[in-house]
Amino acid sequence: MRLNEEYKRQSIWRDWLPFIKTLSIDKHNTLLDLGCGIGTVTKMLSKNASHVIGIDFNNELIQEAEQIN
């Protein structure tokens, strides 16, 4: 199994939304998601902030994030 496929599989059962709701984020914030993987959490964060930047060392994961987001 490729790494991006594993990230997709895990995103089905990982529930990040309750954690994100505990963060003090408003529409004027710029956020940095280090180790963003395929961008699942980055996309969730973008609903609460004006600008979100996702960075990952793995180019395959970044390419997947660009395709699905």
N, C-alpha and C positions, 0 to 999 in steps of 0.2 A: 504494500500500500504506500502510495506517495504521501509526503508530509501534508500537502494541501488537502488531500482527501481525508486524512486523519483529523485535521482542523475542522473540516465541514462536519464530519461525523460527531465530533465532540460538541460542536455548537448546538446540536439538537438537545442535549441534556444539560448543558451549562447555562444556568439562569443568571445572567449578569445584571438584569434590570433592577432587582431589589438593591443591589450594591450601588449601582449608578444613582439611584434615587436618594441615597444617603449623602452624596457629594454636594457640596455647595457650588453649583454651576449656574451661571445665568447667561442670557443671550449675548452679553458683551464679552464673554471669556474666549480666549484662544487656548486650546488644549493640545498637548503633545502626547500621543499614544506610542510609547516606546515598546517595541516588540509586538507590533500590531497584528502580526500573522496575516490572516486573510481579511482583516478589517471588520470583523463582526462587532466588536466593542466600539471601534472607531465610528462605525455607522450609528450605533446607539447614542454615543456621545454627541454626534453632530446634530441630533434633534434638540439638544439643550444648550449648545454653545454656538457662537457666530462662526468660529473657524476651528477645525480639528485637523491636525497633521498626524498621519500615521507613518511610522518608520519601523522597518524590520531589516535585519541583516540578510535574510534569505530572499533572494530575488524571485524565486518561484512563488513564494507566498505573496509578495507584492504584486506580481503579475496576476495572480488569482484575485486579489483584492480589487485591482483595477477592473477586472472583468465583471465581478459580481456586484460591485458598488458603483 
